[in-house]
Structure formats: C-alpha cells, structure tokens
C-alpha cells in the first residue's frame, strides 16, 4: 500500500506546529504573568511554577553557549527530517515521536534566537530536578518513546 506523502507531511507539520504553538503560548504566559512574581506553589514542598531564564541545557549545563545549542538543534532537527523524508524510518509511530522531538527543539530554538535564553517554568523541587518547559517535555518523551519502540521492535523501525 502506497503512503500519501502530502497528507503525511501535513500531519507532521501539524504535530510540529501544535507542539511549538503550545510551548510558545505557555512560555508567553510565564513571561507575562510569572516573571514579575517569580514562582507560585501548586503543591507546597513538591511542585511550583518558577520563572527561569536558562541560557544552557538541562541543569544549566553549558550555560551561555547559545550558538552551540542553536547549531545543534538545527543539525538534529534537519537530520530527523532528512531520515524521515528518505523513508528510513518505517514506523508511523516512530515518525510521530521524532516529530515531537523536532517540535520541542524548534520551541526552544525560537526562545534562544529571539530571547537569548529559554523560558523554563515547571519546577519539581521535591527532588531537586531541573526546571523545564513544554518543549523539554516533548523532546524527552519523544526520545524515550522512540527508543522504547526501537528496542521493542529490535530496531525494525529503521531501514538500514
């Protein structure tokens, strides 16, 4: 059965656009409403919204190296799109998970280019975890789900 490539790519654009849109909307609200007050406890001692400006990666690693992250994001997102366009990712679910990664990457890329930092706001301070955002959720979940699918299918989701 032949895939309808136009419909498939429209679907990918919708996934990426939805992830980017949700991420940017939440960051806009955080910037507008949370930045002036800093943080708001939702579950005291466990979870709060905390406005953070992150110039690095998770746990502020490589802080201030904005061009490294811009370049890395562009290369990885381009590689994912290339692999899918070449038909090297056979599983529809794998392609969806990878598009979630692309959407999250673009969400944080927009922040880095236009703000010079990434807005983070979800703070699980009970376990001293990194403050993160919607884009980070999609990148991490997309990667984990892709890896799980890869392992469960013994790598059969990729063409060699």
Buried (B, 14 or more C-beta within 10 A) or exposed (E): EEEEEEEEEEBBEEBBEBBBEBBBEBBEEBBEEBEEEEBEEEEEEEBBBBBBEBBBBBEBEEEEBBEEBBEBBEEBBEEBBEBBEEEEBEBEEBBBBBBBBBBBBBBBBBBBEEBEBBBBBBBBBEEEEBBBBBBBBBBBBBBEBBEEBBEEBEEEBEEE
